[in-house]
Amino acid sequence: MKLSAEISNQKLAVEIKRDGDKVLADVDGRRYELEVSEPEPNVFLLKQEGRIYEAWVEPPPTPTDPFQTRIGDRDFEVLITDPKRLRSAGTDQEHGDGLAEIKTAMPGKVVRIIVEAGAEVKKGDGIIVVEAMKMQNEIRSPKDGTVKEIRVTEGSTVNAGEILVVIE
């Protein structure tokens, strides 16, 4: 997965690949091979060449906000941008009165379904949590509406681009 990251006004090109239990990361041409675990929510242990780093990551309130991150005693704001998502993103009016299909950007496992079919939701409300690459991602509603359909169950494995929830 190719991403852009901005840390302290420095833009970085990031590519992340999963290889079994390892995560391969390329950050502006620097390669890292990591073992990653999440011993508790939002706390990640990164093991590289026998050294262990603890990273605390607070998910942003909206996908366009930066992550609050702490590694050791250093705090960072990290703004992550998925260029592929930007290319496919539409305007707020795109969904209008039509259906909004909530899809996953990468393969993963459904950890939690926050809403029920028939529930009223507002734009930005959490809908579903999917774990991908040992990180839990809360997917939020792109519009105000009613949850028409939930196509997955907790614990199910999903593929990239699969429709998880439909909102009308």
N, C-alpha and C positions, 0 to 999 in steps of 0.2 A: 504494500500500500504506500503510495507516494503522498506526502503531506508537505505543507510549509509550516514552519514554526517561527514565531517572533519572540525573542527573549531580550529584554533591555534594549529595545529598538534595533536589534540585530536579527536579520532574516536568515533563516537556515532552510536548506532543502533536506528533507528527511524521508528515508524509505525504510519501511519495516517489513520483514518477512519472518514467517514462522517456519521452523525446521524441527519438527518433533517437539522436544522439551525446550529447545533453544529459540531465542529471538535474535535475529540478525538485523542490526540497525546500521544504516549508512547516514551519517550526519555531515553534510557538506563534504563528502569524500572520505571522511574518517569512518572506518568500519569497526563495529563493536559486535561481539558475540556474547550474549547474556543469557543467564538462567533467571527467570522472573517468577516470583511467587507473591501472592497476596494473603498474608497471614491474618489480616483483618481488613474490613472495608476501608478503602482509600489509602492503605499503607502497603507499599510494594518493597520487596527485597530484590535487589539486582545484584547478581553474582557475576563478576568478570575476572577471569584469571586469578582465582583464589581470593579476591577481595569482595567484600559485601558492602553494598550501599543501601541505606534505607531512604525511601522517598515517600513523602506524604503528599497526596494529591487531592485537592478539594475540587469536585466537579463544578463547573461554572453554572450560574443560574439559567443562562441560555447558551445555545451553541455558538453564538457570536462573541461571547465574553471570554476572557482569559481564565485559564486554570490557575489557582493559587497552589504553589508547589514549594515544598521544603525538602532539601537534601542536606542531611547533616544539620549544621546550624545556619545554612544560607536559604533565604526565601527568594522565590522567583515568581513572576507572573509570566505564564506561557500562553500565547495565543496560537492555537492550532487552526490551520485552514486546510481543507480538503479540496484541492483544485477541481477534482472530478465532481464533487458536490456543487461547487460554484457554477460549473458549466451547466449542470442540470437544474439549478435552482431557478425558481420563477418568482414572480412578484407575489405580494400578499393577496392580490386579486386572482391569482391563478386558480385557486380552488373555489373561490366565489361560493356559489350555491351548490356546486357539484360535489363529487366524492373526493376525499383525500385518502390515498392508499399509503399507509405507513409501511415502509420497507426497511430492511436492514442493509447497511452498506457492505458488510462482510459476513462470512460464515460465523456462526456462533451458537450459543445455547440460550434459550429463553430462561432467565433466572426468576423474573417476577412479572406478573401482569397486574398493573396498578388499577385498571378500570374494569368495569363489567359492560357487557353489551347493553345498550339502552341508556347508558350514563351520559349526562350532559358534560361537555368539556369546553374549556376556554383555550385559546391559542396559548401555547407555552406550557400547558399542564402536562405532567408526566403521564405517559400511556403504558409503556412497557420497558423492561430492563433486559438487555441482551448482553451476555458476556462474550467478548471476542478477544483473543490474545491475552487472556487472563486479566482483562480490564472490563468492568461493568459499565455499560453505557445506557443511560436513561434516554429513551426516545420520546420526544415531546410532540404534542399536537401542533400541526401547522396552521390550524384554524379553529374558530369556535364551531361547535356542532354537537352531534349525537353519535356515540359509538354504535355503528350499524352492525359490525361484524368483527369477531375475534377469530382468526384462522389458525391460531397455534395454542398450545397448552404449556404451562410451566414445565420446564425440564426438556422440552423438545429441542432438537437440533434444527437450525435453519440455515439456508444457503443465502449468499449475497443476492440482493435484489428481490428476495421472496416477500410477498405481501403478508404482513403480520396482522394488521388491524385496518378496518375501513371506517372512516368518519364521514358523516354526511351533514 
